[in-house]
Amino acid sequence: MYALAVPTYVRPVHGLITLTAVLFGVAAIPLYYALRGSNEVGSKVAVFLMEVAIVIFIVADVVLTLGLITPVNHAFTYVAGNSLFLIGVLISGVIMLKGVFYKWVRYLSIVTGLVGLITNVPPPSGIVARAALLLLATWSLAMGYNMRKFAK
């Protein structure tokens, strides 16, 4: 996420971003099962948006690596993917307000989605984009911790 801050010519970084996107894609499935008790349709929409964004990230990185698109097209593709993913995070945060998630995880999801959408407008400003990326990492860890609670 926020690959716009990474120069397009740094291809190993984009490989790492692709790997991260695959991991988010796998993690979205348990997120759906955790959210569907609160809102079936909303959880489907949130996870669908996240999965479409992940497919956009993976396809864009593969096509860039093959040299079939320009860095500018790649950047615009990432803006679209980031927007879809963050809207999914925001929707899941709103759904969590009615669910069994920890209160701080609920509000962290909403803040992450809002701050991420605000900073998604290119070019991302340095400190704010890094803060949004840190929020996303914190959100990922919080969701994993909360999912672990459900598994017990």
BAFI-3210 file (N, C-alpha, C; in Angstrom, 3 decimals, decimal comma, padded with zeros to 6 digits):
// residues 152
n [1|2|3|4|5|6|7|8|9|10|11|12|13|14|15|16|17|18|19|20|21|22|23|24|25|26|27|28|29|30|31|32|33|34|35|36|37|38|39|40|41|42|43|44|45|46|47|48|49|50|51|52|53|54|55|56|57|58|59|60|61|62|63|64|65|66|67|68|69|70|71|72|73|74|75|76|77|78|79|80|81|82|83|84|85|86|87|88|89|90|91|92|93|94|95|96|97|98|99|100|101|102|103|104|105|106|107|108|109|110|111|112|113|114|115|116|117|118|119|120|121|122|123|124|125|126|127|128|129|130|131|132|133|134|135|136|137|138|139|140|141|142|143|144|145|146|147|148|149|150|151|152]
n.u [000,825|000,368|002,256|002,889|004,690|006,990|009,609|008,970|010,848|012,120|011,994|012,212|011,000|008,376|007,797|007,750|005,555|003,595|003,658|002,758|000,195|-000,927|-000,921|-002,707|-004,959|-005,471|-005,972|-008,335|-010,450|-010,970|-011,696|-014,106|-015,732|-015,718|-017,033|-019,527|-021,533|-022,480|-023,279|-024,313|-024,458|-022,934|-020,439|-019,774|-019,527|-017,401|-015,233|-015,183|-014,431|-011,860|-010,618|-010,789|-009,134|-006,718|-006,288|-005,936|-003,504|-001,721|-001,892|-001,110|001,558|002,728|002,339|003,793|006,355|006,788|007,080|005,025|003,419|003,552|005,358|003,691|001,049|001,016|001,147|-001,337|-003,010|-002,393|-003,415|-006,153|-006,438|-005,589|-007,589|-009,941|-009,271|-009,004|-011,557|-012,878|-011,718|-012,719|-015,511|-015,622|-014,830|-017,019|-018,977|-017,959|-018,628|-021,017|-020,386|-018,517|-015,955|-012,991|-013,283|-011,325|-010,203|-012,298|-012,572|-010,009|-010,029|-011,833|-010,521|-008,139|-009,102|-010,183|-007,972|-006,212|-007,614|-007,626|-004,914|-004,411|-004,485|-002,567|000,445|001,529|001,872|004,817|005,160|002,484|001,620|003,313|002,417|-000,166|000,454|001,685|-000,532|-002,072|-000,488|-000,638|-003,379|-003,584|-002,169|-003,771|-006,192|-005,399|-004,785|-007,313|-008,732|-007,460|-008,486|-011,103|-010,647|-010,160]
n.v [-001,163|002,329|002,647|004,655|006,336|005,014|004,767|003,823|002,415|000,796|-002,239|-004,616|-003,757|-003,469|-006,104|-006,995|-005,527|-006,767|-009,322|-008,653|-007,813|-010,237|-011,574|-009,926|-010,512|-013,173|-012,844|-011,441|-013,175|-014,483|-012,095|-011,473|-013,555|-012,862|-010,427|-010,893|-011,641|-009,291|-007,673|-008,873|-008,163|-005,784|-006,742|-008,404|-006,519|-004,912|-006,757|-007,598|-005,208|-004,913|-007,239|-006,820|-004,588|-005,754|-007,536|-005,627|-004,442|-006,630|-007,349|-004,911|-004,684|-006,970|-006,463|-004,094|-005,034|-006,662|-004,714|-003,570|-001,394|002,133|003,997|006,102|005,282|003,086|004,310|005,645|003,440|002,323|004,301|003,958|001,304|001,619|003,354|001,776|-000,294|001,099|002,156|-000,215|-000,898|001,195|000,732|-001,771|-000,976|000,582|-001,396|-002,919|-001,460|-002,399|-004,933|-007,620|-006,816|-005,412|-002,203|-000,250|-001,282|-001,043|001,772|002,354|001,173|002,821|005,320|004,665|004,114|006,646|008,473|007,278|007,533|010,300|010,858|009,597|010,994|011,836|013,820|011,779|013,274|013,422|012,963|012,603|010,544|008,520|008,258|007,333|004,886|003,649|003,559|001,721|-000,568|-000,930|-001,343|-003,765|-005,520|-005,250|-006,303|-008,935|-009,709|-009,460|-011,350|-013,649|-013,841|-014,598|-017,138|-018,726]
n.w [000,000|-000,464|-002,452|-004,117|-002,993|-003,346|-005,624|-008,984|-010,384|-008,583|-008,445|-006,789|-004,429|-005,220|-005,659|-003,035|-002,150|-003,673|-002,519|000,053|-000,615|-001,408|001,050|002,478|000,989|001,658|004,372|004,346|004,181|006,765|007,996|006,764|007,783|010,460|010,445|009,327|011,091|012,166|010,009|007,131|004,329|004,250|005,112|002,996|000,942|001,912|002,060|-000,583|-001,918|-000,836|-001,832|-004,623|-004,813|-004,065|-006,162|-008,161|-007,286|-007,531|-010,266|-011,450|-010,536|-011,689|-014,420|-014,633|-014,025|-016,219|-018,045|-019,502|-018,939|-018,227|-015,677|-014,814|-015,439|-013,776|-011,271|-011,175|-011,219|-008,753|-007,069|-007,482|-006,524|-003,846|-002,939|-003,141|-001,351|001,070|001,381|001,819|004,307|005,845|005,665|006,909|009,455|010,243|010,297|012,363|014,580|015,566|016,276|017,881|018,247|019,759|021,265|020,693|018,366|016,591|016,291|015,414|012,905|011,516|011,669|010,343|007,739|007,028|007,305|005,545|003,091|002,843|002,525|000,165|-002,169|-004,905|-005,146|-002,430|000,741|002,658|005,697|006,534|004,852|005,697|008,310|007,804|006,642|008,817|010,503|009,031|009,260|012,031|012,240|010,849|012,556|014,846|013,919|013,442|016,069|017,230|015,718|016,551|019,069|018,473|017,507|019,673]
ca.u [000,000|001,089|003,411|003,198|005,861|008,134|009,870|008,520|011,983|012,604|011,127|012,110|010,037|007,051|007,603|007,361|004,191|002,749|003,564|001,890|-001,170|-001,393|-001,207|-003,961|-006,030|-005,765|-006,509|-009,673|-011,452|-011,439|-012,349|-015,504|-016,450|-015,880|-017,947|-020,843|-022,528|-023,028|-023,928|-023,961|-024,231|-021,816|-019,185|-019,473|-019,074|-016,078|-014,217|-015,110|-013,608|-010,468|-010,100|-010,595|-007,934|-005,555|-006,080|-005,369|-002,095|-000,935|-001,845|-000,309|002,974|003,183|002,386|004,924|007,583|006,936|007,362|003,907|002,806|004,490|005,255|002,562|-000,135|001,145|000,802|-002,789|-003,607|-002,241|-004,360|-007,458|-006,387|-005,548|-008,904|-010,860|-008,883|-009,295|-013,015|-013,198|-011,327|-013,675|-016,798|-015,503|-014,821|-018,400|-019,667|-017,440|-019,257|-022,107|-019,925|-017,856|-014,561|-012,594|-013,684|-010,211|-010,021|-013,375|-012,246|-008,770|-010,408|-012,438|-009,473|-007,230|-009,753|-010,308|-006,655|-005,679|-008,276|-007,178|-003,531|-004,293|-004,428|-001,151|001,474|001,325|002,790|005,716|004,848|001,111|001,558|003,969|001,504|-001,242|001,027|001,842|-001,892|-002,476|000,244|-001,241|-004,698|-003,373|-001,820|-004,946|-007,152|-004,869|-004,956|-008,743|-009,105|-006,927|-009,455|-012,232|-010,256|-010,104]
ca.v [000,000|003,584|002,424|005,878|006,934|004,199|004,944|002,676|001,638|-000,092|-003,393|-005,545|-003,222|-003,792|-007,528|-007,072|-005,023|-007,830|-010,352|-008,109|-007,837|-011,628|-011,866|-009,241|-011,253|-014,357|-012,390|-010,871|-014,233|-014,515|-010,826|-011,609|-014,413|-012,147|-009,297|-011,242|-011,712|-007,958|-007,166|-009,799|-007,458|-004,868|-007,492|-008,841|-005,343|-004,515|-007,738|-007,558|-004,054|-005,219|-008,251|-006,188|-003,758|-006,637|-007,984|-004,480|-004,331|-007,742|-007,222|-003,730|-004,971|-007,941|-005,789|-003,164|-005,819|-007,099|-003,532|-003,306|-000,101|003,163|004,303|006,994|004,425|002,257|005,156|005,841|002,156|002,179|005,204|003,281|000,170|002,134|003,902|000,659|-000,995|001,939|002,201|-001,489|-000,793|002,110|000,031|-002,800|-000,286|000,956|-002,640|-003,364|-000,717|-003,219|-006,296|-008,045|-006,399|-004,463|-000,829|000,466|-001,797|-000,451|003,150|002,338|000,869|004,017|006,338|004,210|004,326|008,083|009,076|006,718|008,152|011,694|010,894|008,837|011,898|011,988|012,985|011,680|014,083|012,534|012,590|012,128|009,243|007,547|008,043|006,473|003,546|003,129|003,220|000,491|-001,669|-001,114|-001,939|-005,173|-006,246|-005,256|-007,255|-010,270|-009,965|-009,656|-012,630|-014,693|-013,952|-015,349|-018,527|-019,474]
ca.w [000,000|-000,588|-003,310|-004,846|-002,363|-003,741|-007,056|-009,761|-010,875|-007,523|-008,655|-005,651|-003,466|-005,723|-005,387|-001,626|-002,079|-004,213|-001,479|001,093|-001,141|-001,336|002,461|002,805|000,333|002,472|005,665|004,182|004,336|008,157|008,304|006,337|008,729|011,726|010,275|008,785|012,150|012,397|008,794|006,056|003,060|004,430|005,173|001,629|000,187|002,405|001,662|-002,047|-002,284|-000,489|-002,752|-005,929|-004,677|-004,029|-007,540|-008,880|-006,903|-008,078|-011,728|-011,790|-010,323|-012,688|-015,716|-014,584|-014,082|-017,607|-018,847|-020,401|-018,633|-017,796|-014,245|-014,546|-015,412|-012,582|-010,121|-011,170|-010,847|-007,310|-006,401|-007,528|-005,607|-002,471|-002,598|-002,909|-000,130|002,236|001,541|002,471|005,720|006,473|005,784|007,952|010,739|010,581|010,653|013,660|015,669|016,098|016,497|019,111|018,216|020,794|020,920|020,088|017,008|015,798|015,960|014,637|011,515|010,924|011,531|009,290|006,453|006,734|007,101|004,306|001,941|002,745|002,030|-001,075|-003,315|-005,267|-004,531|-000,984|001,529|003,377|007,081|006,643|004,184|006,590|009,433|007,307|006,488|010,173|010,952|008,356|009,891|013,354|012,002|010,483|013,779|015,727|013,369|013,720|017,499|017,468|015,102|017,428|020,158|017,964|017,259|020,938]
c.u [000,881|002,362|003,752|004,417|007,132|008,376|009,551|009,683|012,566|011,726|011,112|011,118|008,626|006,766|007,172|005,931|003,216|002,577|002,646|000,433|-001,745|-001,744|-002,485|-005,147|-006,442|-006,424|-007,911|-010,763|-011,893|-012,110|-013,816|-016,297|-016,657|-016,914|-019,370|-021,918|-023,188|-023,805|-023,457|-023,598|-023,024|-020,481|-018,793|-018,921|-017,653|-014,995|-014,081|-014,238|-012,131|-009,859|-009,878|-009,335|-006,677|-005,254|-005,472|-003,889|-001,251|-000,796|-000,968|001,174|003,516|003,321|003,533|006,238|007,843|007,202|006,244|003,174|003,878|004,352|004,071|001,267|-000,148|000,730|-000,702|-003,531|-003,521|-003,171|-005,745|-007,496|-006,388|-006,915|-009,891|-010,547|-009,267|-010,784|-013,490|-012,851|-012,320|-015,037|-016,727|-015,432|-016,208|-019,190|-019,229|-018,089|-020,386|-021,637|-019,242|-016,372|-014,270|-012,929|-012,554|-009,938|-011,084|-012,993|-010,948|-009,075|-010,980|-011,380|-008,505|-007,833|-009,821|-008,962|-006,033|-006,305|-007,840|-005,783|-003,361|-004,214|-002,966|-000,774|001,274|002,342|003,541|005,272|003,450|000,957|002,216|003,093|000,353|-000,753|001,245|000,485|-002,360|-001,775|-000,326|-002,609|-004,560|-003,050|-003,009|-005,988|-006,684|-005,039|-006,420|-009,233|-008,620|-007,875|-010,663|-011,904|-010,264|-011,467]
c.v [001,243|003,415|003,660|006,570|006,192|004,423|003,658|001,823|000,706|-001,342|-004,382|-005,062|-003,564|-005,288|-007,749|-006,577|-006,062|-008,945|-009,895|-008,128|-009,253|-011,992|-011,170|-009,973|-012,488|-013,941|-011,812|-011,916|-014,370|-013,215|-010,886|-012,429|-013,727|-011,030|-009,721|-011,401|-010,382|-007,431|-008,008|-009,065|-006,529|-005,580|-008,007|-007,684|-004,964|-005,475|-007,778|-006,393|-004,300|-006,214|-007,681|-005,316|-004,619|-007,178|-006,856|-004,339|-005,400|-007,612|-006,038|-004,004|-005,967|-007,273|-004,780|-003,920|-006,321|-005,931|-003,159|-002,001|000,862|003,400|005,208|006,184|003,550|003,052|005,378|004,561|001,950|003,111|004,561|002,115|000,597|002,635|002,788|-000,059|-000,187|002,129|000,911|-001,485|000,098|001,439|-001,034|-002,163|000,125|-000,281|-003,119|-002,629|-001,510|-004,601|-006,514|-007,672|-005,474|-003,052|-000,080|-000,013|-001,208|000,949|003,263|002,053|002,101|005,093|005,954|004,449|005,797|008,739|008,562|007,330|009,599|011,774|010,180|009,719|012,120|013,452|012,929|012,530|013,173|012,070|012,002|010,758|008,171|007,243|007,134|005,043|002,884|002,750|001,913|-000,716|-001,972|-001,766|-003,426|-006,016|-006,343|-006,246|-008,686|-010,651|-010,248|-010,979|-013,813|-014,935|-014,783|-016,832|-019,365|-019,901]
c.w [000,000|-001,395|-004,122|-004,255|-002,731|-005,233|-007,817|-010,226|-009,817|-007,537|-007,506|-004,595|-003,922|-005,608|-003,953|-001,436|-002,606|-003,196|-000,346|000,650|-001,093|000,104|002,923|002,187|001,104|003,786|005,545|004,396|005,795|008,591|007,912|007,351|010,079|011,619|009,918|009,845|012,417|011,201|007,618|004,761|003,165|004,475|003,797|000,800|000,603|001,920|000,142|-002,504|-001,983|-001,473|-004,155|-005,898|-004,707|-005,422|-008,374|-008,566|-007,585|-009,588|-012,134|-011,612|-011,340|-014,047|-015,755|-014,715|-015,503|-018,553|-019,790|-020,100|-018,164|-016,295|-013,902|-014,481|-014,171|-011,347|-010,039|-010,787|-009,343|-006,539|-006,364|-006,549|-004,153|-002,047|-002,295|-001,601|001,104|002,450|002,199|003,947|006,470|006,671|006,870|009,333|011,189|010,994|012,036|014,831|016,316|016,537|017,832|019,132|019,388|020,318|020,222|018,673|016,081|015,332|015,177|013,169|010,827|010,692|010,417|007,913|006,076|006,448|005,811|003,077|001,747|002,141|000,700|-002,304|-003,671|-005,386|-003,021|-000,244|002,486|004,746|007,195|005,993|005,050|007,801|009,018|007,125|007,843|010,771|010,320|008,960|011,271|013,233|011,676|011,713|014,726|015,227|013,613|015,174|017,825|016,874|015,942|018,598|019,712|017,794|018,516|021,396]
res [m|y|a|l|a|v|p|t|y|v|r|p|v|h|g|l|i|t|l|t|a|v|l|f|g|v|a|a|i|p|l|y|y|a|l|r|g|s|n|e|v|g|s|k|v|a|v|f|l|m|e|v|a|i|v|i|f|i|v|a|d|v|v|l|t|l|g|l|i|t|p|v|n|h|a|f|t|y|v|a|g|n|s|l|f|l|i|g|v|l|i|s|g|v|i|m|l|k|g|v|f|y|k|w|v|r|y|l|s|i|v|t|g|l|v|g|l|i|t|n|v|p|p|p|s|g|i|v|a|r|a|a|l|l|l|l|a|t|w|s|l|a|m|g|y|n|m|r|k|f|a|k]
***
